[in-house]
Amino acid sequence: MAATVTRVFDLLQYNLEKFPKQEFISGKVNGKWQKYSTQEFSDTVDALSRGLIELGIGKASRVAVMSANRPEWNITDFAVMQIGAYHIPLYPTLAEHDVKFILENAEITVIFVADEPLYNKLKPVCEELKKDIQIYTFDEVKGAGNWQTLVKTGQQKTETDLEAYRSQITPEDILTLIYTSGTTGTPKGVMLTHNNLVKNFENSAVLLPDGIRKGLSFLPLSHIFERMVVYLYMYCDTAVYYAESMDTIVADIQFVKPNVFSTVPRLLEKVYEKIMEKGKALTGIKRGIFFWSVALAEKFEIENSWFYNLKLGIARKLVFKKWQEALGGEIVVIISGGAALNPRLARIFWAAGMPVFEGYGLTETSPVITVNHFGNTMFGTVGPPINGVEVKIAEDGEVLARGHDIMKGYYLRDDLTAETIDKDGWFHTGDIGELVNGRFLKITDRKKEIFKTAGGKYVAPQMIENKFKETVLVEQVMVLGENRKFPAALIVPNFVALKSWAAKKGINYTTDEEMAKNPQVIEKFNQIVLNSGKDFGKWEQVKRFELLAKPWSIDGGELTPKLSLKRKVILEKYATIIEKIYTDAENYKA
């Protein structure tokens, strides 16, 4: 009987039967490509499953993985799920107190870690908990158990019948517990089933046209977005290649020459900024053609006139071909998620022959609720709902979703589950949005992030922040003003771009700290603030701002692992600066 996919691990049999390949999953570790054929991958998964069974792992056991993207992550994922255990992914930069909470809350008994630094981070936490948690490493680490010992044990236990374990697992069984850090509070364990994920990748397959053979992966697998995308690649006969790190991504793209990758908008912004910097360095006719092409790209529509297409053909030949080559030259689709994509940027990439499809969802929705795709795209929206998912807008503007993608609930938190999923099965996303043409969803802000000024006016900060980020000189920005007389902003400049701007203006660049206080720099940002705000209502316009010299980061605690702003943390961290912004404004008026 031909393999059908009703549980995620069925993907392995499905691939072995339908499209076995020599390069199924490949990862670049320590500068070397490590490649697994479909058969090798499946054999290693089965051996590791048997090794885990020898440790006493079985249905509903809890196994955690703390590692960056590499083939071992996926091997462990499949080995755990096909014996009915729950896989709990841990983001490598999680704070110690969060790790401790998750290990206890999820009752984890086995944990796999990538390397020595992570082993050294985990070991004391496990010892402190005084629980028998066994740690295995992917790299060889002195004094630590290695995952290969479990594989070798499993290779000798051929009499263990894995089918007996697989047959006990139903589509409605829990596949994974994913703890969402969120921007506030204690992590919550999201329970996702096999069916949640299978239906999600089956119905997101509209994203990938036929012939997509190679996908590059660099977003963290510990988040549901990239994890689902990798399952989607497996479902659609696309080989997966893991970039070694963000530092090696340019070389890795050139080596793999992918047809597809998924990304967050910030990375596309960085690619665009680098290209624009090169464009600005051109002179004469080359510079003219470059900026003519960019201006043309900004006017791109899904349907264009023949005359526009004629001009676009010239721009692609003269300018955009080089853009394509910078991303390997064989891109067919780019998938964007995790944050709002600037519609202008989307148009430019489409015009350059590299369509970007923006989607939307949350961990609790497995994750895709809506997504743009060929034949069904509208710029400025996150697309129509995927098949089997309904979307409606509540009276207060909140986006509600219902369908096969909604989680089973929060682990051990029936109270929170009841708050989030109403009696009719609608999941309350916490986002504000509208349906354009009755079906294309447009997200306008986070419900919790909208603030009210002292004048009683509501301000949606994300829309304003996205406008600021259209400027190459702005790296990060947060608009604030809860119960204040006017909105203000904290801005982190793009110091690389600022350096070249200063050089052109004949300004001596010293340090980032000094440049953030430089009067000419402040005046330039003042112009940016005025220009960015001109299309917003008077009450929404940023009246004052402060330039910060240090970028926000995950390690610094200001960003979530998904690169969203932790607004509460930033407000607390920069409370003194924020107070000064408003007192200076008062004194100025006085």
Secondary structure as a PSIPRED ss2 file (coil, helix, strand):
# PSIPRED VFORMAT (PSIPRED V4.0)

   1 M C   1.000  0.000  0.000
   2 A C   1.000  0.000  0.000
   3 A C   1.000  0.000  0.000
   4 T C   1.000  0.000  0.000
   5 V C   1.000  0.000  0.000
   6 T C   1.000  0.000  0.000
   7 R C   1.000  0.000  0.000
   8 V C   1.000  0.000  0.000
   9 F C   1.000  0.000  0.000
  10 D H   0.000  1.000  0.000
  11 L H   0.000  1.000  0.000
  12 L H   0.000  1.000  0.000
  13 Q H   0.000  1.000  0.000
  14 Y H   0.000  1.000  0.000
  15 N H   0.000  1.000  0.000
  16 L H   0.000  1.000  0.000
  17 E H   0.000  1.000  0.000
  18 K H   0.000  1.000  0.000
  19 F C   1.000  0.000  0.000
  20 P C   1.000  0.000  0.000
  21 K C   1.000  0.000  0.000
  22 Q C   1.000  0.000  0.000
  23 E C   1.000  0.000  0.000
  24 F C   1.000  0.000  0.000
  25 I E   0.000  0.000  1.000
  26 S E   0.000  0.000  1.000
  27 G E   0.000  0.000  1.000
  28 K E   0.000  0.000  1.000
  29 V E   0.000  0.000  1.000
  30 N C   1.000  0.000  0.000
  31 G C   1.000  0.000  0.000
  32 K E   0.000  0.000  1.000
  33 W E   0.000  0.000  1.000
  34 Q E   0.000  0.000  1.000
  35 K E   0.000  0.000  1.000
  36 Y E   0.000  0.000  1.000
  37 S C   1.000  0.000  0.000
  38 T H   0.000  1.000  0.000
  39 Q H   0.000  1.000  0.000
  40 E H   0.000  1.000  0.000
  41 F H   0.000  1.000  0.000
  42 S H   0.000  1.000  0.000
  43 D H   0.000  1.000  0.000
  44 T H   0.000  1.000  0.000
  45 V H   0.000  1.000  0.000
  46 D H   0.000  1.000  0.000
  47 A H   0.000  1.000  0.000
  48 L H   0.000  1.000  0.000
  49 S H   0.000  1.000  0.000
  50 R H   0.000  1.000  0.000
  51 G H   0.000  1.000  0.000
  52 L H   0.000  1.000  0.000
  53 I H   0.000  1.000  0.000
  54 E H   0.000  1.000  0.000
  55 L C   1.000  0.000  0.000
  56 G C   1.000  0.000  0.000
  57 I C   1.000  0.000  0.000
  58 G C   1.000  0.000  0.000
  59 K C   1.000  0.000  0.000
  60 A C   1.000  0.000  0.000
  61 S C   1.000  0.000  0.000
  62 R E   0.000  0.000  1.000
  63 V E   0.000  0.000  1.000
  64 A E   0.000  0.000  1.000
  65 V E   0.000  0.000  1.000
  66 M E   0.000  0.000  1.000
  67 S C   1.000  0.000  0.000
  68 A C   1.000  0.000  0.000
  69 N C   1.000  0.000  0.000
  70 R C   1.000  0.000  0.000
  71 P H   0.000  1.000  0.000
  72 E H   0.000  1.000  0.000
  73 W H   0.000  1.000  0.000
  74 N H   0.000  1.000  0.000
  75 I H   0.000  1.000  0.000
  76 T H   0.000  1.000  0.000
  77 D H   0.000  1.000  0.000
  78 F H   0.000  1.000  0.000
  79 A H   0.000  1.000  0.000
  80 V H   0.000  1.000  0.000
  81 M H   0.000  1.000  0.000
  82 Q C   1.000  0.000  0.000
  83 I C   1.000  0.000  0.000
  84 G C   1.000  0.000  0.000
  85 A C   1.000  0.000  0.000
  86 Y E   0.000  0.000  1.000
  87 H E   0.000  0.000  1.000
  88 I E   0.000  0.000  1.000
  89 P E   0.000  0.000  1.000
  90 L E   0.000  0.000  1.000
  91 Y C   1.000  0.000  0.000
  92 P C   1.000  0.000  0.000
  93 T C   1.000  0.000  0.000
  94 L C   1.000  0.000  0.000
  95 A C   1.000  0.000  0.000
  96 E H   0.000  1.000  0.000
  97 H H   0.000  1.000  0.000
  98 D H   0.000  1.000  0.000
  99 V H   0.000  1.000  0.000
 100 K H   0.000  1.000  0.000
 101 F H   0.000  1.000  0.000
 102 I H   0.000  1.000  0.000
 103 L H   0.000  1.000  0.000
 104 E H   0.000  1.000  0.000
 105 N H   0.000  1.000  0.000
 106 A C   1.000  0.000  0.000
 107 E C   1.000  0.000  0.000
 108 I C   1.000  0.000  0.000
 109 T C   1.000  0.000  0.000
 110 V E   0.000  0.000  1.000
 111 I E   0.000  0.000  1.000
 112 F E   0.000  0.000  1.000
 113 V E   0.000  0.000  1.000
 114 A C   1.000  0.000  0.000
 115 D C   1.000  0.000  0.000
 116 E H   0.000  1.000  0.000
 117 P H   0.000  1.000  0.000
 118 L H   0.000  1.000  0.000
 119 Y H   0.000  1.000  0.000
 120 N H   0.000  1.000  0.000
 121 K H   0.000  1.000  0.000
 122 L H   0.000  1.000  0.000
 123 K H   0.000  1.000  0.000
 124 P H   0.000  1.000  0.000
 125 V H   0.000  1.000  0.000
 126 C H   0.000  1.000  0.000
 127 E H   0.000  1.000  0.000
 128 E H   0.000  1.000  0.000
 129 L H   0.000  1.000  0.000
 130 K C   1.000  0.000  0.000
 131 K C   1.000  0.000  0.000
 132 D C   1.000  0.000  0.000
 133 I C   1.000  0.000  0.000
 134 Q E   0.000  0.000  1.000
 135 I E   0.000  0.000  1.000
 136 Y E   0.000  0.000  1.000
 137 T E   0.000  0.000  1.000
 138 F C   1.000  0.000  0.000
 139 D C   1.000  0.000  0.000
 140 E C   1.000  0.000  0.000
 141 V C   1.000  0.000  0.000
 142 K C   1.000  0.000  0.000
 143 G C   1.000  0.000  0.000
 144 A C   1.000  0.000  0.000
 145 G E   0.000  0.000  1.000
 146 N E   0.000  0.000  1.000
 147 W H   0.000  1.000  0.000
 148 Q H   0.000  1.000  0.000
 149 T H   0.000  1.000  0.000
 150 L H   0.000  1.000  0.000
 151 V H   0.000  1.000  0.000
 152 K H   0.000  1.000  0.000
 153 T H   0.000  1.000  0.000
 154 G H   0.000  1.000  0.000
 155 Q H   0.000  1.000  0.000
 156 Q H   0.000  1.000  0.000
 157 K C   1.000  0.000  0.000
 158 T C   1.000  0.000  0.000
 159 E C   1.000  0.000  0.000
 160 T C   1.000  0.000  0.000
 161 D C   1.000  0.000  0.000
 162 L H   0.000  1.000  0.000
 163 E H   0.000  1.000  0.000
 164 A H   0.000  1.000  0.000
 165 Y H   0.000  1.000  0.000
 166 R H   0.000  1.000  0.000
 167 S C   1.000  0.000  0.000
 168 Q C   1.000  0.000  0.000
 169 I C   1.000  0.000  0.000
 170 T C   1.000  0.000  0.000
 171 P C   1.000  0.000  0.000
 172 E C   1.000  0.000  0.000
 173 D C   1.000  0.000  0.000
 174 I E   0.000  0.000  1.000
 175 L E   0.000  0.000  1.000
 176 T E   0.000  0.000  1.000
 177 L E   0.000  0.000  1.000
 178 I E   0.000  0.000  1.000
 179 Y E   0.000  0.000  1.000
 180 T E   0.000  0.000  1.000
 181 S C   1.000  0.000  0.000
 182 G C   1.000  0.000  0.000
 183 T C   1.000  0.000  0.000
 184 T C   1.000  0.000  0.000
 185 G C   1.000  0.000  0.000
 186 T C   1.000  0.000  0.000
 187 P C   1.000  0.000  0.000
 188 K E   0.000  0.000  1.000
 189 G E   0.000  0.000  1.000
 190 V E   0.000  0.000  1.000
 191 M E   0.000  0.000  1.000
 192 L E   0.000  0.000  1.000
 193 T E   0.000  0.000  1.000
 194 H H   0.000  1.000  0.000
 195 N H   0.000  1.000  0.000
 196 N H   0.000  1.000  0.000
 197 L H   0.000  1.000  0.000
 198 V H   0.000  1.000  0.000
 199 K H   0.000  1.000  0.000
 200 N H   0.000  1.000  0.000
 201 F H   0.000  1.000  0.000
 202 E H   0.000  1.000  0.000
 203 N H   0.000  1.000  0.000
 204 S H   0.000  1.000  0.000
 205 A H   0.000  1.000  0.000
 206 V H   0.000  1.000  0.000
 207 L H   0.000  1.000  0.000
 208 L C   1.000  0.000  0.000
 209 P C   1.000  0.000  0.000
 210 D C   1.000  0.000  0.000
 211 G C   1.000  0.000  0.000
 212 I C   1.000  0.000  0.000
 213 R C   1.000  0.000  0.000
 214 K E   0.000  0.000  1.000
 215 G E   0.000  0.000  1.000
 216 L E   0.000  0.000  1.000
 217 S E   0.000  0.000  1.000
 218 F C   1.000  0.000  0.000
 219 L C   1.000  0.000  0.000
 220 P C   1.000  0.000  0.000
 221 L C   1.000  0.000  0.000
 222 S C   1.000  0.000  0.000
 223 H C   1.000  0.000  0.000
 224 I H   0.000  1.000  0.000
 225 F H   0.000  1.000  0.000
 226 E H   0.000  1.000  0.000
 227 R H   0.000  1.000  0.000
 228 M H   0.000  1.000  0.000
 229 V H   0.000  1.000  0.000
 230 V H   0.000  1.000  0.000
 231 Y H   0.000  1.000  0.000
 232 L H   0.000  1.000  0.000
 233 Y H   0.000  1.000  0.000
 234 M H   0.000  1.000  0.000
 235 Y H   0.000  1.000  0.000
 236 C C   1.000  0.000  0.000
 237 D C   1.000  0.000  0.000
 238 T C   1.000  0.000  0.000
 239 A E   0.000  0.000  1.000
 240 V E   0.000  0.000  1.000
 241 Y E   0.000  0.000  1.000
 242 Y E   0.000  0.000  1.000
 243 A C   1.000  0.000  0.000
 244 E C   1.000  0.000  0.000
 245 S C   1.000  0.000  0.000
 246 M C   1.000  0.000  0.000
 247 D C   1.000  0.000  0.000
 248 T C   1.000  0.000  0.000
 249 I H   0.000  1.000  0.000
 250 V H   0.000  1.000  0.000
 251 A H   0.000  1.000  0.000
 252 D H   0.000  1.000  0.000
 253 I H   0.000  1.000  0.000
 254 Q H   0.000  1.000  0.000
 255 F H   0.000  1.000  0.000
 256 V H   0.000  1.000  0.000
 257 K C   1.000  0.000  0.000
 258 P C   1.000  0.000  0.000
 259 N C   1.000  0.000  0.000
 260 V E   0.000  0.000  1.000
 261 F E   0.000  0.000  1.000
 262 S E   0.000  0.000  1.000
 263 T E   0.000  0.000  1.000
 264 V C   1.000  0.000  0.000
 265 P H   0.000  1.000  0.000
 266 R H   0.000  1.000  0.000
 267 L H   0.000  1.000  0.000
 268 L H   0.000  1.000  0.000
 269 E H   0.000  1.000  0.000
 270 K H   0.000  1.000  0.000
 271 V H   0.000  1.000  0.000
 272 Y H   0.000  1.000  0.000
 273 E H   0.000  1.000  0.000
 274 K H   0.000  1.000  0.000
 275 I H   0.000  1.000  0.000
 276 M H   0.000  1.000  0.000
 277 E H   0.000  1.000  0.000
 278 K H   0.000  1.000  0.000
 279 G H   0.000  1.000  0.000
 280 K H   0.000  1.000  0.000
 281 A H   0.000  1.000  0.000
 282 L C   1.000  0.000  0.000
 283 T C   1.000  0.000  0.000
 284 G H   0.000  1.000  0.000
 285 I H   0.000  1.000  0.000
 286 K H   0.000  1.000  0.000
 287 R H   0.000  1.000  0.000
 288 G H   0.000  1.000  0.000
 289 I H   0.000  1.000  0.000
 290 F H   0.000  1.000  0.000
 291 F H   0.000  1.000  0.000
 292 W H   0.000  1.000  0.000
 293 S H   0.000  1.000  0.000
 294 V H   0.000  1.000  0.000
 295 A H   0.000  1.000  0.000
 296 L H   0.000  1.000  0.000
 297 A H   0.000  1.000  0.000
 298 E C   1.000  0.000  0.000
 299 K C   1.000  0.000  0.000
 300 F C   1.000  0.000  0.000
 301 E C   1.000  0.000  0.000
 302 I C   1.000  0.000  0.000
 303 E C   1.000  0.000  0.000
 304 N C   1.000  0.000  0.000
 305 S C   1.000  0.000  0.000
 306 W H   0.000  1.000  0.000
 307 F H   0.000  1.000  0.000
 308 Y H   0.000  1.000  0.000
 309 N H   0.000  1.000  0.000
 310 L H   0.000  1.000  0.000
 311 K H   0.000  1.000  0.000
 312 L H   0.000  1.000  0.000
 313 G H   0.000  1.000  0.000
 314 I H   0.000  1.000  0.000
 315 A H   0.000  1.000  0.000
 316 R H   0.000  1.000  0.000
 317 K H   0.000  1.000  0.000
 318 L H   0.000  1.000  0.000
 319 V H   0.000  1.000  0.000
 320 F H   0.000  1.000  0.000
 321 K H   0.000  1.000  0.000
 322 K H   0.000  1.000  0.000
 323 W H   0.000  1.000  0.000
 324 Q H   0.000  1.000  0.000
 325 E H   0.000  1.000  0.000
 326 A H   0.000  1.000  0.000
 327 L C   1.000  0.000  0.000
 328 G C   1.000  0.000  0.000
 329 G C   1.000  0.000  0.000
 330 E C   1.000  0.000  0.000
 331 I C   1.000  0.000  0.000
 332 V C   1.000  0.000  0.000
 333 V E   0.000  0.000  1.000
 334 I E   0.000  0.000  1.000
 335 I E   0.000  0.000  1.000
 336 S E   0.000  0.000  1.000
 337 G C   1.000  0.000  0.000
 338 G C   1.000  0.000  0.000
 339 A C   1.000  0.000  0.000
 340 A C   1.000  0.000  0.000
 341 L C   1.000  0.000  0.000
 342 N C   1.000  0.000  0.000
 343 P H   0.000  1.000  0.000
 344 R H   0.000  1.000  0.000
 345 L H   0.000  1.000  0.000
 346 A H   0.000  1.000  0.000
 347 R H   0.000  1.000  0.000
 348 I H   0.000  1.000  0.000
 349 F H   0.000  1.000  0.000
 350 W H   0.000  1.000  0.000
 351 A H   0.000  1.000  0.000
 352 A C   1.000  0.000  0.000
 353 G C   1.000  0.000  0.000
 354 M C   1.000  0.000  0.000
 355 P C   1.000  0.000  0.000
 356 V E   0.000  0.000  1.000
 357 F E   0.000  0.000  1.000
 358 E E   0.000  0.000  1.000
 359 G E   0.000  0.000  1.000
 360 Y E   0.000  0.000  1.000
 361 G E   0.000  0.000  1.000
 362 L C   1.000  0.000  0.000
 363 T H   0.000  1.000  0.000
 364 E H   0.000  1.000  0.000
 365 T H   0.000  1.000  0.000
 366 S C   1.000  0.000  0.000
 367 P C   1.000  0.000  0.000
 368 V E   0.000  0.000  1.000
 369 I E   0.000  0.000  1.000
 370 T E   0.000  0.000  1.000
 371 V E   0.000  0.000  1.000
 372 N C   1.000  0.000  0.000
 373 H E   0.000  0.000  1.000
 374 F C   1.000  0.000  0.000
 375 G C   1.000  0.000  0.000
 376 N E   0.000  0.000  1.000
 377 T C   1.000  0.000  0.000
 378 M C   1.000  0.000  0.000
 379 F C   1.000  0.000  0.000
 380 G C   1.000  0.000  0.000
 381 T C   1.000  0.000  0.000
 382 V C   1.000  0.000  0.000
 383 G C   1.000  0.000  0.000
 384 P C   1.000  0.000  0.000
 385 P E   0.000  0.000  1.000
 386 I C   1.000  0.000  0.000
 387 N C   1.000  0.000  0.000
 388 G C   1.000  0.000  0.000
 389 V E   0.000  0.000  1.000
 390 E E   0.000  0.000  1.000
 391 V E   0.000  0.000  1.000
 392 K E   0.000  0.000  1.000
 393 I E   0.000  0.000  1.000
 394 A C   1.000  0.000  0.000
 395 E C   1.000  0.000  0.000
 396 D C   1.000  0.000  0.000
 397 G C   1.000  0.000  0.000
 398 E E   0.000  0.000  1.000
 399 V E   0.000  0.000  1.000
 400 L E   0.000  0.000  1.000
 401 A E   0.000  0.000  1.000
 402 R E   0.000  0.000  1.000
 403 G E   0.000  0.000  1.000
 404 H C   1.000  0.000  0.000
 405 D C   1.000  0.000  0.000
 406 I C   1.000  0.000  0.000
 407 M C   1.000  0.000  0.000
 408 K C   1.000  0.000  0.000
 409 G E   0.000  0.000  1.000
 410 Y E   0.000  0.000  1.000
 411 Y C   1.000  0.000  0.000
 412 L C   1.000  0.000  0.000
 413 R C   1.000  0.000  0.000
 414 D H   0.000  1.000  0.000
 415 D H   0.000  1.000  0.000
 416 L H   0.000  1.000  0.000
 417 T H   0.000  1.000  0.000
 418 A H   0.000  1.000  0.000
 419 E H   0.000  1.000  0.000
 420 T H   0.000  1.000  0.000
 421 I E   0.000  0.000  1.000
 422 D C   1.000  0.000  0.000
 423 K C   1.000  0.000  0.000
 424 D C   1.000  0.000  0.000
 425 G C   1.000  0.000  0.000
 426 W C   1.000  0.000  0.000
 427 F E   0.000  0.000  1.000
 428 H E   0.000  0.000  1.000
 429 T E   0.000  0.000  1.000
 430 G E   0.000  0.000  1.000
 431 D E   0.000  0.000  1.000
 432 I E   0.000  0.000  1.000
 433 G E   0.000  0.000  1.000
 434 E E   0.000  0.000  1.000
 435 L E   0.000  0.000  1.000
 436 V E   0.000  0.000  1.000
 437 N C   1.000  0.000  0.000
 438 G C   1.000  0.000  0.000
 439 R C   1.000  0.000  0.000
 440 F E   0.000  0.000  1.000
 441 L E   0.000  0.000  1.000
 442 K E   0.000  0.000  1.000
 443 I E   0.000  0.000  1.000
 444 T E   0.000  0.000  1.000
 445 D E   0.000  0.000  1.000
 446 R E   0.000  0.000  1.000
 447 K C   1.000  0.000  0.000
 448 K C   1.000  0.000  0.000
 449 E C   1.000  0.000  0.000
 450 I C   1.000  0.000  0.000
 451 F E   0.000  0.000  1.000
 452 K E   0.000  0.000  1.000
 453 T C   1.000  0.000  0.000
 454 A C   1.000  0.000  0.000
 455 G C   1.000  0.000  0.000
 456 G C   1.000  0.000  0.000
 457 K C   1.000  0.000  0.000
 458 Y E   0.000  0.000  1.000
 459 V E   0.000  0.000  1.000
 460 A C   1.000  0.000  0.000
 461 P H   0.000  1.000  0.000
 462 Q H   0.000  1.000  0.000
 463 M H   0.000  1.000  0.000
 464 I H   0.000  1.000  0.000
 465 E H   0.000  1.000  0.000
 466 N H   0.000  1.000  0.000
 467 K H   0.000  1.000  0.000
 468 F H   0.000  1.000  0.000
 469 K C   1.000  0.000  0.000
 470 E C   1.000  0.000  0.000
 471 T C   1.000  0.000  0.000
 472 V C   1.000  0.000  0.000
 473 L C   1.000  0.000  0.000
 474 V E   0.000  0.000  1.000
 475 E E   0.000  0.000  1.000
 476 Q E   0.000  0.000  1.000
 477 V E   0.000  0.000  1.000
 478 M E   0.000  0.000  1.000
 479 V E   0.000  0.000  1.000
 480 L E   0.000  0.000  1.000
 481 G C   1.000  0.000  0.000
 482 E C   1.000  0.000  0.000
 483 N C   1.000  0.000  0.000
 484 R C   1.000  0.000  0.000
 485 K C   1.000  0.000  0.000
 486 F C   1.000  0.000  0.000
 487 P C   1.000  0.000  0.000
 488 A E   0.000  0.000  1.000
 489 A E   0.000  0.000  1.000
 490 L E   0.000  0.000  1.000
 491 I E   0.000  0.000  1.000
 492 V E   0.000  0.000  1.000
 493 P E   0.000  0.000  1.000
 494 N C   1.000  0.000  0.000
 495 F H   0.000  1.000  0.000
 496 V H   0.000  1.000  0.000
 497 A H   0.000  1.000  0.000
 498 L H   0.000  1.000  0.000
 499 K H   0.000  1.000  0.000
 500 S H   0.000  1.000  0.000
 501 W H   0.000  1.000  0.000
 502 A H   0.000  1.000  0.000
 503 A H   0.000  1.000  0.000
 504 K H   0.000  1.000  0.000
 505 K C   1.000  0.000  0.000
 506 G C   1.000  0.000  0.000
 507 I C   1.000  0.000  0.000
 508 N C   1.000  0.000  0.000
 509 Y C   1.000  0.000  0.000
 510 T C   1.000  0.000  0.000
 511 T C   1.000  0.000  0.000
 512 D H   0.000  1.000  0.000
 513 E H   0.000  1.000  0.000
 514 E H   0.000  1.000  0.000
 515 M H   0.000  1.000  0.000
 516 A C   1.000  0.000  0.000
 517 K C   1.000  0.000  0.000
 518 N C   1.000  0.000  0.000
 519 P H   0.000  1.000  0.000
 520 Q H   0.000  1.000  0.000
 521 V H   0.000  1.000  0.000
 522 I H   0.000  1.000  0.000
 523 E H   0.000  1.000  0.000
 524 K H   0.000  1.000  0.000
 525 F H   0.000  1.000  0.000
 526 N H   0.000  1.000  0.000
 527 Q H   0.000  1.000  0.000
 528 I H   0.000  1.000  0.000
 529 V H   0.000  1.000  0.000
 530 L H   0.000  1.000  0.000
 531 N H   0.000  1.000  0.000
 532 S H   0.000  1.000  0.000
 533 G H   0.000  1.000  0.000
 534 K C   1.000  0.000  0.000
 535 D C   1.000  0.000  0.000
 536 F C   1.000  0.000  0.000
 537 G C   1.000  0.000  0.000
 538 K H   0.000  1.000  0.000
 539 W H   0.000  1.000  0.000
 540 E H   0.000  1.000  0.000
 541 Q C   1.000  0.000  0.000
 542 V C   1.000  0.000  0.000
 543 K C   1.000  0.000  0.000
 544 R E   0.000  0.000  1.000
 545 F E   0.000  0.000  1.000
 546 E E   0.000  0.000  1.000
 547 L E   0.000  0.000  1.000
 548 L C   1.000  0.000  0.000
 549 A C   1.000  0.000  0.000
 550 K C   1.000  0.000  0.000
 551 P C   1.000  0.000  0.000
 552 W C   1.000  0.000  0.000
 553 S C   1.000  0.000  0.000
 554 I C   1.000  0.000  0.000
 555 D C   1.000  0.000  0.000
 556 G C   1.000  0.000  0.000
 557 G C   1.000  0.000  0.000
 558 E C   1.000  0.000  0.000
 559 L E   0.000  0.000  1.000
 560 T C   1.000  0.000  0.000
 561 P C   1.000  0.000  0.000
 562 K C   1.000  0.000  0.000
 563 L C   1.000  0.000  0.000
 564 S C   1.000  0.000  0.000
 565 L E   0.000  0.000  1.000
 566 K C   1.000  0.000  0.000
 567 R H   0.000  1.000  0.000
 568 K H   0.000  1.000  0.000
 569 V H   0.000  1.000  0.000
 570 I H   0.000  1.000  0.000
 571 L H   0.000  1.000  0.000
 572 E H   0.000  1.000  0.000
 573 K H   0.000  1.000  0.000
 574 Y C   1.000  0.000  0.000
 575 A H   0.000  1.000  0.000
 576 T H   0.000  1.000  0.000
 577 I H   0.000  1.000  0.000
 578 I H   0.000  1.000  0.000
 579 E H   0.000  1.000  0.000
 580 K H   0.000  1.000  0.000
 581 I H   0.000  1.000  0.000
 582 Y H   0.000  1.000  0.000
 583 T H   0.000  1.000  0.000
 584 D H   0.000  1.000  0.000
 585 A H   0.000  1.000  0.000
 586 E H   0.000  1.000  0.000
 587 N H   0.000  1.000  0.000
 588 Y H   0.000  1.000  0.000
 589 K H   0.000  1.000  0.000
 590 A C   1.000  0.000  0.000
